[in-house]
Amino acid sequence: MRLRHPDGQTIHLGYCTNVHAGEELPEIVGQLDTYAVTARRLLGADRLGVGLWLAAPVAAQLAADPAAVDRLRRDLDARGLEVVTCNGFPYRAFHAPVVKHAVYQPDWLTDERMAYTVDLARVLAGLLPDDAARGSVSTLPLAWRTPWTARHRAAAGGRLAELADRLQAVHARTGRLIRVGFEPEPGCVLESTEQVAEGLSGVDTRYLGVCLDLAHLACGWEEPGAALARLAGAGLPVVKVQVSAALEADDPEQAGTSAALRGYAEPRFLHQTRSAAGHAADDLADALDAGFPGPWRVHYHVPLHAAPQPPLHATLDVLRDALAVLVGGDRALCDHLEVETYTWNVLPPAQRPSGPGRLAEGIAAEVAFARDELLALGLRERSVREMIH
């Protein structure tokens, strides 16, 4: 889905396919038919963006086979779908029974992470629509915070310089600009925008920048205007925004609130929890056991359009404040926006979709929510006719 900012920029809006479990190419195309095409039709959209998640083996397979990339692009075009961004954070097995800390491996100290990210850039260069200004790949915030020493930090600096060089080579070979955004997340080496400004100091900002996840920003209790001013002051571009909302509990010590929170303490994903006063736990179950005072925000991406189990609520105020700064001003600060709610199938049972059709409906409702927030900020939808002319 494309919108036009008053400054003339095209803003690309889509949803991230890391909500789907398939990791082989036939499964990926099948998922597009089942979910993305259905969501596009429900939205009444000529074209819908999909933030493509490709596990490392299929990314390598495609990067080595330009003809297969061409076929995938034709498959996307035939379905009214487009790809301007890839999610390169999970390496593979993102829907294993237990993921937790494994999602941060391999980290940016390894050859595997470099190869995967460059493979995604090469694939994305072949999938970009002809009129797209650029592509983006989101990636993890270097590593989990431990162990991380001065030696690790120096090694990571070398990796980022190499990554920029390799993205420049993709740009020179294909004529397509692909940028990589490092995504700050609670518990990682880069958690706050202050850490990002320091940790990414000196990188080549033609090719490297930040992927700002609005649920993560909320969990850090950062005020969006100040956070974005900090990134701008550091000269770091926001190359991608994940339009997401975290879970919030005003009084977690109250019995009803605690009981509701326990419904979200599930075994697959890590749900880092932070209090307004600075208390921290690496998972929601740990926070419940510790019982520190609230309010809490929990790294649990909840559907944008549907309220979580009362008395819990979503951090939609943070989302709205961030979007107002990012695209509500005279100039858009980012043109790639992606709804990223990968937790649909681990929600409390009463809130989970009962089948593929229900999940497609939920995805469409989330994208519609994000679209309506953007329209309220003065953007307008673009039709296929406008795209052509």
C-alpha positions in Angstrom: 0.0 0.0 0.0 1.3 3.4 -1.0 0.6 6.8 0.4 1.8 10.2 -0.5 3.3 12.6 2.0 2.6 16.3 1.5 6.4 16.7 0.7 5.9 14.5 -2.3 7.6 11.3 -0.9 5.9 8.0 -1.5 5.4 6.2 1.9 5.3 2.4 1.6 3.0 0.6 4.1 2.8 -3.2 4.5 2.9 -6.0 7.0 5.8 -8.3 8.0 5.6 -11.9 7.0 7.5 -13.1 10.0 4.1 -13.8 11.4 4.0 -16.9 9.1 6.0 -20.0 9.8 7.0 -21.3 6.4 10.7 -21.2 5.5 10.8 -22.9 2.0 10.0 -20.9 -1.1 6.9 -22.9 -2.1 5.5 -22.4 1.5 6.3 -18.7 1.3 4.4 -18.2 -2.0 1.6 -20.3 -0.6 1.4 -18.0 2.5 1.2 -15.0 0.2 -1.9 -16.5 -1.4 -3.5 -17.5 1.9 -2.9 -14.3 3.9 -1.4 -11.4 1.9 -3.7 -11.6 -1.1 -6.7 -12.0 1.1 -5.7 -9.1 3.3 -5.2 -6.9 0.2 -8.7 -7.7 -1.0 -10.2 -7.0 2.4 -8.4 -3.7 2.3 -9.7 -2.9 -1.1 -6.1 -2.0 -2.1 -4.7 -2.2 -5.6 -1.3 -3.1 -4.1 -0.2 -4.3 -0.7 3.3 -4.2 0.7 4.8 -7.2 2.4 7.9 -7.0 4.5 9.4 -10.2 3.5 11.0 -12.5 6.1 13.3 -15.1 4.4 15.1 -17.6 6.6 18.8 -17.8 5.9 18.8 -20.9 3.7 16.2 -19.6 1.3 17.8 -16.2 1.2 21.1 -17.8 0.2 19.3 -20.0 -2.4 17.7 -16.9 -4.0 20.8 -14.7 -3.8 22.6 -17.4 -5.9 19.8 -17.7 -8.5 18.8 -14.4 -10.1 16.2 -16.2 -12.3 14.5 -17.5 -9.1 14.4 -13.9 -7.8 12.8 -12.8 -11.1 10.2 -15.5 -10.8 9.4 -14.5 -7.2 9.0 -10.9 -8.4 6.6 -12.0 -11.1 4.7 -14.0 -8.4 4.4 -10.9 -6.3 3.3 -8.7 -9.2 0.6 -11.2 -10.2 -0.8 -11.1 -6.7 -0.8 -7.3 -6.4 2.0 -7.4 -3.8 5.3 -5.5 -3.6 8.4 -5.8 -1.5 10.6 -2.8 -0.5 11.8 -4.1 2.8 13.0 -7.4 4.3 13.1 -8.4 8.0 16.6 -9.8 8.6 16.4 -10.1 12.4 15.4 -13.7 12.8 17.9 -16.0 11.1 15.7 -19.1 10.9 13.3 -21.2 12.9 11.4 -18.2 14.2 8.4 -20.3 14.9 10.2 -23.1 16.8 8.4 -24.2 20.0 11.0 -22.2 22.0 12.8 -19.2 20.4 13.7 -16.9 23.3 17.4 -15.8 23.2 18.1 -17.9 20.1 16.7 -15.1 18.0 19.9 -13.1 18.6 22.1 -15.7 17.1 24.1 -15.5 15.0 25.0 -12.0 16.0 27.0 -9.3 14.3 30.4 -10.8 15.4 29.9 -13.7 13.0 30.4 -14.4 9.3 26.9 -16.0 9.2 25.1 -12.8 10.1 27.1 -10.8 7.5 26.4 -13.4 4.7 22.7 -13.5 5.6 22.2 -9.8 5.5 24.1 -9.3 2.2 22.1 -12.2 0.7 18.9 -10.3 1.7 20.2 -7.1 0.1 21.0 -8.9 -3.1 17.6 -10.5 -3.2 15.8 -7.3 -2.4 17.6 -5.4 -5.1 16.0 -7.8 -7.6 12.5 -7.6 -6.0 12.2 -3.8 -5.7 9.5 -2.2 -7.8 11.1 -0.1 -10.6 9.9 3.2 -9.1 10.9 2.5 -5.5 13.5 4.9 -4.3 15.4 2.4 -2.2 15.1 -0.8 -0.2 15.6 -1.6 3.5 16.7 -4.6 5.6 16.2 -4.6 9.4 18.6 -6.4 11.6 19.3 -7.2 15.2 21.0 -4.5 17.5 24.4 -6.1 17.2 23.9 -8.8 19.9 22.4 -9.7 23.2 24.0 -7.5 25.9 26.1 -10.2 27.4 28.9 -11.0 26.9 29.9 -7.7 25.3 33.4 -6.2 25.9 35.5 -3.5 24.4 37.0 -6.2 22.1 33.6 -7.2 20.9 32.7 -3.5 20.3 35.8 -3.0 18.2 35.2 -6.1 16.2 31.6 -5.0 15.5 32.8 -1.7 14.2 34.9 -3.6 11.6 31.9 -5.6 10.7 29.7 -2.5 10.1 32.4 -1.0 7.9 32.5 -4.2 5.9 28.7 -4.3 5.6 28.6 -0.8 4.2 31.3 -1.7 1.6 29.3 -4.7 0.6 26.1 -2.8 0.3 27.9 -0.2 -1.8 29.0 -3.1 -4.1 25.3 -4.2 -4.4 24.4 -0.6 -5.2 27.1 -0.3 -7.9 26.2 -3.7 -9.5 22.4 -3.4 -9.5 21.8 0.4 -9.4 19.5 -0.2 -6.4 20.2 1.4 -3.0 19.6 -1.0 -0.1 20.0 0.3 3.4 20.3 -1.8 6.6 18.6 -0.6 9.8 19.8 -1.8 13.2 16.7 -2.3 15.4 17.2 -1.3 19.1 15.5 -3.8 21.5 15.3 -4.2 25.3 18.2 -6.4 26.7 20.5 -6.0 23.7 23.7 -4.1 23.1 21.7 -1.3 21.4 18.6 -0.9 23.6 18.0 2.9 23.9 18.5 5.6 21.3 21.3 6.9 23.4 23.1 3.6 23.0 22.3 3.6 19.3 23.8 7.0 18.9 27.0 5.9 20.6 27.2 2.4 19.2 26.6 3.4 15.5 28.8 6.5 15.7 30.9 6.9 12.6 29.0 4.3 10.4 28.5 5.0 6.7 25.0 6.5 6.8 24.5 6.2 3.1 23.9 2.5 3.7 23.4 2.0 7.5 20.9 3.5 9.9 18.2 2.6 12.3 15.0 0.5 12.2 12.7 2.0 14.8 10.3 -0.5 16.3 7.6 1.5 18.1 6.9 -1.3 20.6 10.5 -1.4 21.6 10.6 2.4 21.9 7.7 2.2 24.3 9.3 -0.5 26.4 12.3 1.8 26.9 10.0 4.5 28.2 11.5 6.9 25.7 9.5 9.9 24.6 9.3 9.7 20.7 10.2 13.3 20.0 13.3 13.3 22.2 14.3 9.9 20.8 14.1 10.9 17.2 15.8 14.2 17.9 18.7 12.2 19.5 19.0 10.0 16.4 18.9 13.1 14.1 21.5 14.8 16.2 23.7 11.7 15.7 23.2 11.9 12.0 21.5 8.5 11.9 18.7 8.0 9.4 15.6 6.0 10.3 15.5 3.6 7.3 12.5 1.7 8.5 9.7 1.9 11.1 8.0 -1.1 12.5 4.5 0.1 13.5 3.9 -1.9 16.6 2.4 -1.6 20.0 3.6 -3.1 23.3 1.6 -4.4 26.2 1.1 -2.0 29.2 0.0 -2.7 32.8 -0.7 0.3 35.1 -0.7 -1.7 38.3 0.8 -5.2 37.8 0.6 -5.9 41.6 -3.2 -5.7 41.5 -4.6 -9.3 41.4 -6.7 -8.9 38.2 -3.8 -7.2 36.3 -1.4 -9.9 37.4 -3.8 -12.6 36.3 -4.2 -11.0 32.9 -0.4 -10.6 32.5 0.1 -14.3 33.2 -2.0 -15.1 30.1 0.7 -13.5 28.0 3.6 -15.3 29.6 4.2 -17.9 26.9 7.1 -20.2 26.1 8.1 -19.2 22.5 9.2 -15.6 22.5 11.1 -13.4 24.9 9.0 -10.7 26.5 11.3 -8.2 28.1 9.6 -6.1 30.8 10.5 -2.6 31.9 8.9 -0.4 34.6 8.7 3.4 34.5 11.0 3.5 37.5 13.7 1.5 35.7 13.2 -2.0 37.0 13.9 -4.6 34.4 13.3 -8.3 33.7 14.4 -10.3 30.7 11.1 -12.1 30.4 7.5 -11.5 31.6 7.5 -14.6 33.8 10.6 -13.3 35.6 8.9 -9.9 36.1 5.8 -11.5 37.6 8.0 -13.6 39.9 10.0 -10.5 41.0 6.9 -8.4 41.5 8.5 -5.0 41.1 6.1 -2.0 41.1 4.5 -0.6 38.0 3.6 0.7 35.6 5.1 -1.9 33.3 5.6 -2.1 29.6 6.1 -5.6 28.1 7.9 -6.5 24.8 4.8 -8.3 23.5 3.6 -7.0 20.1 -0.2 -6.9 20.5 -2.7 -6.3 17.6 -3.0 -2.7 16.8 -6.7 -2.6 16.3 -7.9 -4.8 19.1 -7.5 -4.0 22.8 -5.6 -6.6 24.9 -7.2 -8.4 27.8 -8.5 -5.8 30.4 -7.2 -4.2 32.4 -4.2 -4.3 30.2 -3.8 -1.9 27.3 -1.5 -1.2 24.3 1.0 1.6 23.9 -0.9 3.3 21.2 -0.2 6.8 22.5 3.5 6.1 21.9 2.8 4.8 18.4 0.7 7.9 17.5 3.3 10.3 19.0 6.1 8.7 17.0 4.2 8.7 13.7 3.4 12.3 14.2 7.1 13.1 14.4 8.1 10.6 11.7 5.6 11.6 9.0 3.3 14.3 10.5 5.6 17.2 9.8 6.6 19.1 6.7 9.1 16.4 5.8 8.8 12.6 6.1 11.7 11.2 8.2 11.1 7.6 6.9 9.3 6.1 3.9 9.2 2.4 4.9 6.5 1.5 7.4 5.8 -2.1 8.4 3.2 -3.5 10.7 5.0 -6.2 12.7 2.7 -8.3 14.9 4.4 -11.7 14.9 2.7 -12.9 18.1 -0.8 -13.7 16.8 -0.4 -17.5 17.3 0.8 -17.1 20.9 -1.8 -14.7 22.1 -4.0 -15.8 25.0 -6.3 -18.5 23.5 -9.4 -16.4 23.4 -7.6 -13.8 21.3 -5.9 -16.1 18.8 -7.3 -16.3 15.2 -9.2 -19.5 14.8 -8.0 -20.2 11.3 -6.2 -18.8 8.2 -9.2 -16.6 7.3 -9.3 -15.0 10.7 -5.6 -14.3 10.7 -5.9 -12.6 7.2 -8.7 -10.5 8.6 -6.6 -9.5 11.6 -3.7 -8.5 9.3 -6.0 -6.5 7.2 -7.5 -4.8 10.2 -4.0 -3.9 11.5 -2.9 -2.4 8.2 -6.2 -0.5 8.0 -5.5 0.9 11.5 -2.0 2.1 10.5 -3.3 3.5 7.2 -6.0 5.5 9.0 -3.5 6.9 11.5 -1.4 8.0 8.5 -4.4 9.5 6.7 -5.2 11.5 9.9 -1.7 13.0 9.7 -2.3 14.4 6.2 -1.1 11.6 4.0 -3.3 10.3 1.2 -3.6 7.0 -0.6 -2.1 6.5 -4.0 -3.8 4.4 -6.7 -2.2 2.1 -9.3 -3.0 4.8 -11.9 -1.1 7.4 -10.0 1.8 4.9 -9.6 1.9 4.5 -13.4 1.6 8.1 -14.2 
